[in-house]
Amino acid sequence: MFEIDIRHAQGDFKLEAAFTAGDGLTALVGPSGSGKTTLANIAAGLIRPEEGRVTFNGETWFDSERTIFLPADRRRIGYVFQEGRLFPHMTVRQNLNYARHFRPTRTNEAADARLIELLGIGHLLERRPAGLSGGEKSRVAIGRALFSAPSLLIMDEPLSALDPARKAEILPHLEYVRDEIGIPILYVSHAMEEVARLANRVVSVAGGRVVAEGEPGAVLGGARPMPDDMEPATFISARISHHLESEGLTVANSRAGRIFLKRSAAEPGDWVRVYISAQDIILGIGEPGNLSALNRLDGRILGLAERGGSVWVTVDCSGEVVLAQVTRHSAARMGLAEGQPVSLLFKSVSIDTQGLFRRQAPDALP
């Protein structure tokens, strides 16, 4: 368990934050300049805060009252930076082997070979970073961080410089790291699809303070205020039922109702967390006509809130809270009010399978 409770000032910016991160991936989210990277650097020992305490699995890394500060090279942390920071004069193999010098135990050649295979970088070992694509550099940077056998992995927006195709290439490898390596991950990001797919836990930071922490749906879903650069969304827990191979669809069951997804890699029985952008939902009253949207969830309006030029409509769908965005004109024309029955319509293609968090059966639906 990683625990941080610190106070720190950098010029006029003051950081006063406390949170915990356990197994799996904890995402630090928030607008630019909110303190996410500073918190990551404090965790890594790259910045010494003015006051507070940082501990990991019972070991004190920093305590201002006891004048304890464990330097970065003694914290056994793997750090993946936004730009990778591979050594340009070394081959991929040499970059990986360099990280071995920081291991507390002897090299396990079989485990290293498996990591290289699972990251898909075996054919890159004799290349130098200048000859790698953006996605390849990211995979090598992740491999180098893991080759040091860290106790904690910190990733600071590792996919922000990649185009959607390269992100799609990397995300399955990050899932492997989260599920198979067995070390806590602190992941800085402002990309909702990354957080939706990868995070077990979310810590939302604004103005140098932690404003919310918990399960992604609780922190980023429903009517909660969102970080400025992240789109409001809904997270729905569901079980994969079956695939419709000829139609390219996957069917999942949730408390809110049946959901059609684009064909995904999840298998029947797997639990998924479906991420739906509030902007992709069409709100309807009464029976809809002949529409192309396959997904329809029925519920009652819990609340309405004006934000900017839009109205955010919170709907209870049999216990699942779903958020939809409509214009003020539409809300007035439809006469939307609390307690009103409505239908929520959205296309299968609106559900980005790149943002689909998956756990294999037999994990129970929370």
Residue pairs with C-beta under 8 A, 6 or more apart in sequence:
1 20
1 21
1 22
1 56
1 57
1 184
2 20
2 21
2 22
2 43
2 55
2 56
2 57
2 152
2 184
2 186
3 19
3 20
3 53
3 54
3 55
3 56
4 17
4 18
4 19
4 20
4 39
4 42
4 43
4 52
4 53
4 54
5 17
5 18
5 52
5 53
5 54
6 15
6 16
6 17
6 18
6 42
6 49
6 50
6 51
6 52
6 53
6 54
6 62
7 14
7 15
7 16
7 49
7 50
7 51
7 52
8 14
8 15
8 16
8 38
8 42
8 47
8 49
8 50
8 51
8 52
9 15
9 50
10 38
13 33
13 35
13 208
14 208
15 35
15 38
15 39
15 49
15 208
15 209
16 208
16 209
17 35
17 39
17 205
17 208
17 209
17 210
18 52
18 210
19 26
19 203
19 210
19 213
20 213
21 184
21 186
21 201
21 203
22 184
22 201
23 182
23 184
23 200
24 178
24 184
24 185
24 200
24 201
25 174
25 178
25 184
25 185
25 187
25 198
25 199
25 200
25 201
26 184
26 185
26 186
26 187
26 199
26 200
26 201
26 202
26 203
27 187
27 188
27 189
27 194
27 195
27 198
27 199
27 201
27 202
27 203
27 216
28 36
28 39
28 40
28 186
28 187
28 188
28 189
28 203
28 205
29 36
29 189
29 190
29 195
29 202
29 203
29 204
29 205
29 219
29 220
29 227
29 230
30 36
30 190
30 204
30 205
30 206
30 227
31 190
31 206
31 227
31 228
31 229
32 190
32 229
34 205
34 206
34 207
34 208
34 227
35 205
35 207
35 208
35 209
36 188
36 205
37 156
37 188
38 47
39 205
40 154
40 156
40 186
40 188
41 47
42 48
42 49
42 54
42 62
43 54
43 77
43 152
43 154
43 186
44 72
44 75
44 77
44 79
44 154
45 61
45 62
45 69
45 70
45 71
45 72
45 73
45 74
45 75
45 77
46 72
48 62
48 69
49 62
49 64
50 64
51 64
52 62
52 64
53 60
53 62
53 63
53 64
53 65
54 60
54 61
54 62
54 63
55 61
56 75
56 151
56 152
57 151
59 70
60 66
60 68
60 70
61 68
61 69
61 70
61 75
62 68
62 69
62 70
73 102
75 151
75 152
76 102
76 104
76 148
76 149
76 150
76 151
76 152
77 150
77 151
77 152
77 153
77 154
78 99
78 145
78 146
78 148
78 150
78 152
78 153
78 154
79 145
79 153
79 154
79 155
79 156
80 138
80 141
80 142
80 145
80 153
80 154
80 155
80 156
80 158
81 141
81 156
81 158
82 156
82 157
82 158
82 160
82 161
83 161
84 129
84 137
84 138
84 140
84 141
84 158
85 141
86 92
86 95
86 129
86 137
86 140
86 141
86 144
87 94
87 95
87 98
87 129
88 128
88 129
88 130
89 128
90 98
90 128
90 129
91 125
91 126
91 127
91 128
92 121
92 124
92 125
92 126
92 127
92 128
92 129
92 132
92 140
93 125
93 126
95 129
95 140
95 144
96 112
96 116
96 125
96 140
96 143
96 144
96 147
97 147
98 144
99 144
99 145
99 146
99 147
99 148
100 107
100 147
100 148
102 148
102 149
103 147
103 148
103 149
104 149
105 149
112 147
115 143
115 146
115 147
116 122
116 125
116 143
118 173
118 176
118 180
119 139
119 140
119 142
119 143
119 173
119 176
120 139
120 173
121 136
121 139
121 140
121 143
124 132
124 136
124 140
129 137
129 140
132 140
133 166
134 161
134 162
134 163
134 166
135 162
135 166
135 169
135 170
138 158
138 159
138 162
138 166
138 170
139 170
139 173
141 158
142 155
142 158
142 173
142 174
142 177
145 153
146 153
146 177
146 181
150 183
151 183
152 183
152 184
152 185
152 186
153 177
153 181
153 183
153 184
153 185
153 186
154 185
154 186
154 187
154 188
155 185
155 186
155 187
155 188
156 188
157 188
157 189
157 190
158 170
159 166
159 167
159 170
159 171
159 189
159 191
159 194
160 189
160 191
162 170
164 354
167 193
167 194
167 354
168 354
171 194
171 197
171 198
171 354
174 198
175 197
175 198
175 358
177 185
178 185
178 198
178 200
187 194
187 195
187 198
187 199
189 195
190 227
190 229
190 230
191 230
192 220
192 230
192 231
192 233
192 275
192 277
192 355
193 275
193 352
193 354
193 355
194 355
195 202
195 216
195 220
195 230
196 216
196 220
196 233
196 235
196 273
196 275
196 355
196 356
196 357
197 275
197 354
197 355
197 356
197 357
198 357
199 216
199 357
200 215
201 213
201 214
201 215
201 216
202 212
202 213
202 214
202 215
202 216
202 219
202 220
203 210
203 212
203 213
203 219
204 210
204 211
204 212
204 213
204 219
204 220
204 227
205 211
206 227
211 225
212 218
212 219
212 224
213 219
215 366
216 235
216 273
216 357
217 234
217 235
217 236
217 237
217 273
218 224
220 226
220 230
220 232
220 233
220 235
221 233
221 234
221 235
221 321
221 323
222 234
222 314
222 321
222 323
223 302
223 303
223 305
223 312
223 314
223 321
223 323
226 232
231 277
231 278
231 279
232 277
232 278
232 312
232 323
232 325
233 275
233 276
233 277
233 278
233 323
234 275
234 276
234 278
234 281
234 320
234 321
234 322
234 323
235 273
235 274
235 275
236 254
236 256
236 259
236 273
236 274
236 276
236 320
236 322
237 254
237 255
237 271
237 272
237 273
237 274
237 320
237 365
237 366
238 252
238 253
238 254
238 259
238 271
238 272
238 273
238 274
239 252
239 253
239 254
239 269
239 270
239 271
239 272
239 365
240 250
240 251
240 252
240 264
240 266
240 267
240 268
240 269
240 270
240 271
240 272
241 251
241 252
241 253
241 258
241 268
242 250
242 251
242 268
243 249
243 250
243 251
243 263
243 268
244 250
244 251
245 263
248 262
248 263
249 260
249 261
249 262
249 263
249 294
249 348
250 260
250 261
250 262
250 263
250 264
250 266
251 258
251 259
251 260
251 261
252 258
252 259
252 261
252 272
252 274
253 259
254 274
254 320
255 317
255 318
255 319
255 320
256 297
256 299
256 317
256 318
256 319
256 320
256 322
257 296
257 297
257 298
257 317
257 318
259 274
259 295
259 351
260 294
260 295
260 348
261 274
261 348
261 351
261 353
261 356
262 348
262 349
262 351
262 353
263 353
264 272
264 353
264 356
264 358
265 358
266 272
266 356
266 358
267 360
267 361
268 361
269 360
269 361
269 362
270 358
270 359
270 360
270 361
271 358
271 359
271 361
271 363
271 364
271 365
272 356
272 357
272 358
272 359
273 356
273 357
273 358
274 351
274 356
275 351
275 352
275 355
275 356
275 357
276 322
276 346
276 350
276 351
277 350
278 312
278 323
278 324
278 325
279 325
280 346
280 347
280 350
281 322
281 323
281 324
281 325
281 344
281 345
281 346
282 293
282 324
282 344
282 345
282 346
283 313
283 324
283 326
283 330
283 334
283 336
283 342
283 343
283 344
283 345
284 342
284 343
284 344
284 345
285 334
285 340
285 341
285 342
285 343
286 343
288 296
288 343
288 345
291 345
292 347
293 345
293 346
293 347
294 347
294 348
295 344
295 345
295 346
295 347
295 348
295 351
296 343
296 344
296 345
297 315
297 317
297 320
297 322
297 343
297 344
298 317
298 341
298 342
298 343
298 344
299 315
299 316
299 317
299 318
299 322
299 341
299 342
299 344
300 315
300 316
300 339
300 340
300 341
300 342
301 313
301 314
301 315
301 316
301 336
301 337
301 338
301 339
301 340
301 342
302 314
302 315
302 316
302 321
302 338
303 313
303 314
303 338
304 311
304 312
304 313
304 314
304 331
304 336
304 337
304 338
305 311
305 312
305 314
306 312
306 328
309 327
309 328
310 325
310 326
310 327
310 328
311 325
311 326
311 327
311 328
311 330
311 331
311 336
312 323
312 324
312 325
313 323
313 324
313 325
313 326
313 331
313 336
313 342
314 321
314 322
314 323
315 321
315 322
315 323
315 324
315 342
315 344
316 322
317 344
322 344
324 344
326 334
326 336
336 342
